[in-house]
Amino acid sequence: MMTLELLTPGERGEIAELRHCGGCGGGCHGHSHGHEQNHGHHKKKATATRAEEMGLRVGKMVEVLKNDGNLLLLLVDEARIAIDRRMARNINVKGVTA
């Protein structure tokens, strides 16, 4: 398993894990998505990460179309999705093929 940010253009993989809020620097979602403001004590979990709202869910196949600098362009279910490297760092993929 590896993070999505490490895939090169043309590589495909299955989303295995969407890490959410590792200390909550806001990299995976905005605070308007049901996330509790007091990060030390979550009273309720966010209903979905920003990545999930964009269609990136566990079990989905994703193909990297472009990976340069701070931007990744992905193909998921015939849709093109652009994400930044910080979000890609929080997505683990498996079964990577070229």
C-alpha positions as CSV (number, residue, x, y, z in Angstrom):
1,M,0.0,0.0,0.0
2,M,1.2,3.5,-0.8
3,T,-0.1,7.1,-0.8
4,L,-1.8,8.4,-3.9
5,E,0.8,11.2,-4.1
6,L,3.5,8.7,-5.1
7,L,1.7,7.4,-8.2
8,T,3.0,8.6,-11.6
9,P,0.9,9.4,-14.6
10,G,-0.6,6.3,-16.1
11,E,-0.6,4.3,-12.9
12,R,-3.9,3.0,-11.4
13,G,-4.8,1.8,-8.0
14,E,-7.7,1.0,-5.7
15,I,-8.4,3.4,-2.9
16,A,-7.8,1.4,0.3
17,E,-8.0,4.1,3.0
18,L,-8.9,7.7,3.4
19,R,-7.1,9.1,6.3
20,H,-9.1,11.9,7.9
21,C,-7.9,14.6,10.2
22,G,-4.5,13.4,11.4
23,G,-4.3,16.3,14.0
24,C,-6.6,18.3,11.7
25,G,-4.5,20.9,9.9
26,G,-7.5,21.2,7.6
27,G,-5.8,19.5,4.8
28,C,-8.4,16.9,4.1
29,H,-11.5,18.9,4.7
30,G,-12.9,22.3,5.7
31,H,-14.4,22.9,9.1
32,S,-17.9,23.4,7.6
33,H,-18.4,19.7,7.0
34,G,-19.7,18.6,10.3
35,H,-16.3,18.5,12.0
36,E,-16.2,19.4,15.6
37,Q,-14.3,22.5,16.3
38,N,-12.6,21.2,19.5
39,H,-10.2,18.8,17.8
40,G,-9.1,17.2,21.1
41,H,-12.6,15.9,21.8
42,H,-14.7,14.8,18.9
43,K,-18.3,14.7,20.0
44,K,-19.4,13.8,16.5
45,K,-17.5,12.6,13.5
46,A,-17.5,14.3,10.2
47,T,-20.0,12.7,7.9
48,A,-17.5,12.6,5.0
49,T,-14.1,13.9,4.2
50,R,-13.6,16.4,1.4
51,A,-12.1,13.6,-0.7
52,E,-15.3,11.5,-0.3
53,E,-17.4,14.4,-1.2
54,M,-15.4,14.7,-4.5
55,G,-16.1,11.0,-5.3
56,L,-12.9,9.5,-3.9
57,R,-14.1,6.5,-1.8
58,V,-12.7,3.3,-0.5
59,G,-12.9,0.6,-3.2
60,K,-12.9,3.0,-6.2
61,M,-10.3,2.6,-8.9
62,V,-8.3,5.8,-9.6
63,E,-5.9,6.6,-12.5
64,V,-3.3,9.4,-12.2
65,L,-3.4,11.5,-15.4
66,K,-1.0,14.2,-14.1
67,N,1.2,14.5,-11.1
68,D,3.4,17.6,-11.0
69,G,4.3,20.1,-8.3
70,N,1.3,20.5,-6.0
71,L,-1.5,19.2,-8.2
72,L,-2.7,15.7,-9.2
73,L,-5.3,15.2,-11.9
74,L,-7.1,11.9,-11.4
75,L,-9.6,9.9,-13.4
76,V,-12.3,8.3,-11.3
77,D,-15.5,6.8,-12.8
78,E,-15.0,8.7,-16.1
79,A,-14.7,12.0,-14.2
80,R,-11.5,14.1,-13.9
81,I,-10.8,15.3,-10.4
82,A,-8.0,17.7,-9.4
83,I,-6.6,17.4,-5.8
84,D,-3.6,18.9,-4.1
85,R,-0.6,16.9,-2.8
86,R,-1.7,17.4,0.8
87,M,-5.0,15.6,0.1
88,A,-3.2,12.9,-1.9
89,R,-1.0,12.2,1.1
90,N,-4.1,11.2,3.1
91,I,-5.3,8.6,0.5
92,N,-3.8,5.1,0.5
93,V,-4.0,3.0,-2.6
94,K,-3.3,-0.7,-3.3
95,G,-2.9,-2.9,-6.3
96,V,-1.0,-0.3,-8.3
97,T,-0.5,-1.1,-11.9
98,A,0.9,0.8,-14.9
